[in-house]
Amino acid sequence: MENRTSLQYIFVTLKGMAMGAADVVPGVSGGTIAFISGIYEELITSINNINLALFKTFKRDGFKAAWTQLNGNFLLALFIGIFISLFSLATLVSWLLENEPVLLWSFFFGLVAASVIFVGKEIENWNAVAIVALIIGAAVAFYITKLPPSGNSDSLIYLFFSGALAVCAMILPGISGAFILVLLGSYKTILDAVHEKNVTLIAVVGAGAVFGLLSFAKLLKWMFNHYKNVTLAVLTGFILGSLNKIWPWKRVLELRMIGEKEIIIDENVSPFAYDGDNQLLYAVLAAIVGFSLIFILERTASKK
């Protein structure tokens, strides 16, 4: 945990906005953004500070001591950024997914491909265990991307657990929380709730997210403390395997109507087999921008 200036907290908020923007897209993980912007382990550690000891500190020493123990300024700045993004960029990202899917997916494909290199560089010891962990991580993520999406569910209990599972995926680099919501059939319901300012649904999903975040962060923290090398290898595999989901050129195999919601089943194809304008030049440029952005973020994060 760091003592930061006001300007540095503004940068934390901007990183939160980048995480929020990524999490709106089904296929890109906010955890990946947190990792490449240099705040991942601090985020996991700070979430783990929300425990019984924190409440004891609050009771004994007051709010200020508890806030410091929580690393509250960091979490507040980060989550302000995430929520700004979710509410301001949800409409823009929905529009891009509808109108410019190839360019949007190309940008994120470049960004996530660079993330594989970035996270892989953090692995200090490339031994047999790390290689097996990477392969298992990639296989699991690839398998998840091949699962067929489910129909929509408006049940509040179902949406609570959807929020819990999605936030677990959100803080895992590589596996997208939004994509988990698509698989569970809750993505459109929640996105519509954000657009329509449906406070009840947002509150239920938010409560599920808090529940999932607090429980899953403990496991991640334990793994980083005891098996950091293997954990990084698994995370690198997750990111590598997730590239299948965000390949820009797809062929629609089936359209399913679940109630009033349209679910698309598709497969990846070569840009030259793409039905329509493949926008190849612009797509390559978008991918290069996304790829380059990772290393710009890395250089920025490394400068204190």
Rosetta blueprint (number, residue, H / E / L):
1 M L
2 E L
3 N L
4 R L
5 T L
6 S H
7 L H
8 Q H
9 Y H
10 I H
11 F H
12 V H
13 T H
14 L H
15 K H
16 G H
17 M H
18 A H
19 M H
20 G H
21 A H
22 A H
23 D H
24 V H
25 V L
26 P L
27 G L
28 V L
29 S L
30 G H
31 G H
32 T H
33 I H
34 A H
35 F H
36 I H
37 S L
38 G L
39 I L
40 Y H
41 E H
42 E H
43 L H
44 I H
45 T H
46 S H
47 I H
48 N H
49 N L
50 I L
51 N L
52 L H
53 A H
54 L H
55 F H
56 K H
57 T H
58 F H
59 K H
60 R H
61 D H
62 G L
63 F H
64 K H
65 A H
66 A H
67 W H
68 T H
69 Q H
70 L H
71 N L
72 G H
73 N H
74 F H
75 L H
76 L H
77 A H
78 L H
79 F H
80 I H
81 G H
82 I H
83 F H
84 I H
85 S H
86 L H
87 F H
88 S H
89 L H
90 A H
91 T H
92 L H
93 V H
94 S H
95 W H
96 L H
97 L H
98 E H
99 N H
100 E L
101 P H
102 V H
103 L H
104 L H
105 W H
106 S H
107 F H
108 F H
109 F H
110 G H
111 L H
112 V H
113 A H
114 A H
115 S H
116 V H
117 I H
118 F H
119 V H
120 G H
121 K H
122 E L
123 I L
124 E L
125 N L
126 W L
127 N L
128 A H
129 V H
130 A H
131 I H
132 V H
133 A H
134 L H
135 I H
136 I H
137 G H
138 A H
139 A H
140 V H
141 A H
142 F H
143 Y H
144 I H
145 T H
146 K H
147 L L
148 P L
149 P L
150 S L
151 G L
152 N L
153 S L
154 D L
155 S L
156 L H
157 I H
158 Y H
159 L H
160 F H
161 F H
162 S H
163 G H
164 A H
165 L H
166 A H
167 V H
168 C H
169 A H
170 M H
171 I L
172 L L
173 P L
174 G L
175 I L
176 S L
177 G H
178 A H
179 F H
180 I H
181 L H
182 V H
183 L H
184 L H
185 G L
186 S L
187 Y H
188 K H
189 T H
190 I H
191 L H
192 D H
193 A H
194 V H
195 H H
196 E L
197 K L
198 N L
199 V H
200 T H
201 L H
202 I H
203 A H
204 V H
205 V H
206 G H
207 A H
208 G H
209 A H
210 V H
211 F H
212 G H
213 L H
214 L H
215 S H
216 F H
217 A H
218 K H
219 L H
220 L H
221 K H
222 W H
223 M H
224 F H
225 N H
226 H H
227 Y L
228 K H
229 N H
230 V H
231 T H
232 L H
233 A H
234 V H
235 L H
236 T H
237 G H
238 F H
239 I H
240 L H
241 G H
242 S H
243 L L
244 N L
245 K L
246 I L
247 W L
248 P L
249 W L
250 K E
251 R E
252 V E
253 L E
254 E E
255 L E
256 R E
257 M E
258 I E
259 G L
260 E L
261 K E
262 E E
263 I E
264 I E
265 I E
266 D E
267 E E
268 N E
269 V L
270 S L
271 P H
272 F H
273 A H
274 Y L
275 D L
276 G L
277 D L
278 N L
279 Q L
280 L H
281 L H
282 Y H
283 A H
284 V H
285 L H
286 A H
287 A H
288 I H
289 V H
290 G H
291 F H
292 S H
293 L H
294 I H
295 F H
296 I H
297 L H
298 E H
299 R H
300 T H
301 A H
302 S H
303 K L
304 K L
